[in-house]
Amino acid sequence: MSERGGALRGQLQQLLREVAKFGAVGGAGVVVNLAVFNLVRATTEIPVVRASLIANAVAIITNYLGYRYFTYRDRDKSGRTRELSLFLVFSLVGLVIENGILYVATYGFGWDSSLQSNLFKFLGIGIATLFRFWSYRTWVFRDLPERAPEQPAPASADPAYGALKPQGEACLDAAIDRALEPSLEEELELERLDQGARSAEPDAVGPRS
């Protein structure tokens, strides 16, 4: 139970770190998005939604650099063409979500003041960000493939038991046997001396009367 709890806690901590990094890059993207949007509106006569599209294009570029080299810098980097293509596809979907909300507010309800435009653009960014977070982490910036588990150490036969033991355990047994060999020889030598003493004992005592 404790191992499962530790694994879940580790996964939660990893997800929270990812959300924090994603939020940092996304927050910078929101600042760029709104800054360009308001700059275009203040200096040109471009309509609201078109100004928002220009701001989105600039934010998409800055977001990709931030996600690739900060949030997901440890993810798989092998297929950059595929990664960039998917990033653009999902970014365009987020762009449609964001600007669809702004379009409905501006042309459906006539809410086109500067405050209202910024409010609904910010709302669209928030909803689109949820989609981007799911799609980027799932499809664009993929996890590295898991390494194959290491093979166990080769086994060697143990003639004493007729079974296979790991190499390290077999070496340890051999070292113990070598360490015990002198004591066994000494025991045999003592046994031979004892037998010799017993065989000489009748001569020392002599025949009984």
C-alpha positions in Angstrom: 0.0 0.0 0.0 2.8 2.4 0.9 4.6 1.7 -2.4 1.4 2.4 -4.4 0.9 5.6 -2.4 4.5 6.7 -3.1 4.1 6.1 -6.8 0.8 8.1 -6.9 2.5 10.9 -5.0 5.4 10.9 -7.4 3.1 11.0 -10.4 1.1 13.9 -8.8 4.2 15.9 -8.1 5.4 15.4 -11.7 2.1 16.5 -13.0 2.1 19.6 -10.8 5.6 20.5 -12.0 4.5 20.1 -15.6 1.4 22.3 -15.0 3.5 24.9 -13.3 6.0 25.0 -16.3 3.1 25.0 -18.8 1.4 27.8 -16.9 4.6 29.9 -16.9 5.0 29.6 -20.6 1.3 30.0 -21.2 1.2 33.1 -19.0 4.0 34.7 -21.0 2.1 33.7 -24.2 -1.0 35.4 -22.9 0.9 38.6 -22.2 2.3 38.5 -25.7 -1.1 37.7 -27.2 -2.9 40.5 -25.4 -0.1 43.0 -26.0 0.0 42.4 -29.7 -3.8 42.4 -29.9 -4.1 45.8 -28.2 -1.2 47.2 -30.1 -2.7 46.3 -33.5 -6.1 47.6 -32.5 -4.6 50.9 -31.2 -2.4 51.6 -34.3 -4.4 50.2 -37.1 -8.0 49.9 -38.4 -7.9 46.1 -38.6 -11.1 44.5 -37.3 -11.1 42.9 -33.9 -11.0 39.3 -34.9 -8.3 39.8 -37.5 -6.2 41.7 -35.0 -6.7 38.7 -32.6 -5.5 36.3 -35.4 -2.3 38.3 -35.8 -1.7 38.3 -32.0 -2.3 34.5 -32.0 0.3 33.9 -34.7 2.9 35.8 -32.7 2.0 34.0 -29.5 2.1 30.6 -31.1 5.7 31.1 -32.1 6.8 32.2 -28.6 4.8 29.4 -27.0 6.4 26.7 -29.1 9.9 27.9 -28.1 8.9 28.0 -24.5 7.3 24.6 -24.5 10.0 22.9 -26.5 13.0 24.3 -24.6 11.5 24.8 -21.1 8.3 22.8 -20.3 9.0 19.7 -22.4 12.8 20.0 -22.9 13.2 16.4 -21.6 10.7 14.9 -24.0 11.4 13.0 -27.3 13.2 15.2 -29.8 13.6 12.7 -32.6 10.7 13.7 -34.8 10.9 17.5 -35.1 8.9 17.7 -38.3 6.1 15.6 -36.9 6.2 17.5 -33.6 6.0 20.9 -35.3 3.2 19.8 -37.6 1.1 18.5 -34.8 1.9 21.6 -32.7 0.6 23.8 -35.5 -2.5 21.7 -36.0 -3.5 21.7 -32.4 -2.6 25.4 -32.1 -5.0 26.2 -35.0 -7.7 24.3 -33.2 -7.0 26.4 -30.1 -7.0 29.5 -32.3 -10.5 28.6 -33.6 -11.8 28.1 -30.0 -10.3 31.4 -28.8 -11.4 33.5 -31.7 -14.8 31.8 -32.1 -15.7 33.0 -28.6 -14.5 36.5 -29.5 -16.3 36.4 -32.9 -19.6 35.5 -31.2 -19.3 38.2 -28.6 -18.3 40.8 -31.1 -20.6 40.1 -34.1 -23.3 38.1 -32.3 -23.9 40.3 -29.3 -22.3 43.5 -30.4 -19.9 43.5 -27.4 -17.0 45.3 -29.2 -15.7 47.8 -26.7 -12.0 47.6 -25.8 -12.8 46.2 -22.4 -15.3 43.7 -23.7 -13.0 42.5 -26.5 -10.2 42.0 -24.0 -12.5 40.2 -21.6 -13.8 37.7 -24.2 -10.4 37.2 -25.7 -9.0 36.3 -22.3 -12.0 33.9 -21.8 -11.2 32.3 -25.1 -7.5 32.0 -24.3 -8.4 30.2 -21.0 -10.7 27.6 -22.7 -8.3 27.1 -25.5 -5.4 26.6 -23.1 -7.1 23.6 -21.5 -7.3 22.0 -24.9 -3.7 22.9 -25.7 -2.4 21.5 -22.5 -4.1 18.1 -23.1 -3.1 17.9 -26.8 0.5 19.1 -26.4 1.4 16.7 -23.6 -0.4 13.8 -25.2 0.4 14.1 -28.9 3.0 16.7 -29.6 5.7 16.5 -26.9 5.8 12.8 -26.3 7.5 10.9 -23.5 10.8 9.2 -24.3 10.4 5.5 -24.8 11.0 3.4 -21.7 14.3 1.6 -21.5 14.2 -2.2 -21.6 14.7 -3.7 -18.2 18.3 -4.9 -17.5 18.8 -8.6 -17.9 19.6 -10.6 -14.7 23.1 -11.7 -14.0 24.1 -15.0 -15.6 23.7 -18.1 -13.4 26.1 -20.8 -12.7 25.5 -24.4 -11.6 25.9 -25.3 -8.0 27.0 -29.0 -7.9 26.2 -29.3 -4.2 22.5 -28.6 -4.6 22.1 -29.3 -8.3 20.5 -25.9 -8.9 21.3 -22.6 -10.6 22.5 -19.7 -8.6 23.3 -16.1 -9.6 26.9 -15.6 -10.5 27.6 -13.4 -7.5 26.2 -16.0 -5.0 28.2 -18.8 -6.7 31.4 -16.8 -6.3 30.6 -16.2 -2.7 30.1 -19.9 -2.1 33.4 -20.7 -3.8 35.2 -18.2 -1.6 33.7 -19.7 1.5 34.7 -23.2 0.5 38.3 -22.0 -0.1 38.4 -20.4 3.3 37.2 -23.6 5.0 39.6 -26.0 3.2 42.6 -25.5 5.6 40.4 -26.2 8.7 39.1 -29.4 7.1 42.6 -30.6 6.4 43.6 -29.8 10.0 40.6 -31.8 11.3 41.7 -34.8 9.2 45.3 -34.5 10.5 44.0 -34.4 14.1 41.9 -37.5 13.4 44.9 -39.4 12.0 47.0 -38.4 15.1 44.2 -39.6 17.4 44.0 -42.9 15.6 47.8 -43.4 15.9 47.7 -42.6 19.6 44.9 -45.2 20.1 46.8 -47.9 18.2 50.0 -47.3 20.4 48.1 -47.3 23.7 48.3 -51.1 24.4 52.0 -51.2 24.0 52.5 -48.4 26.5 50.2 -50.0 29.1 51.7 -53.5 28.7 50.0 -56.9 29.2 47.9 -57.4 32.3 48.8 -60.0 35.0 
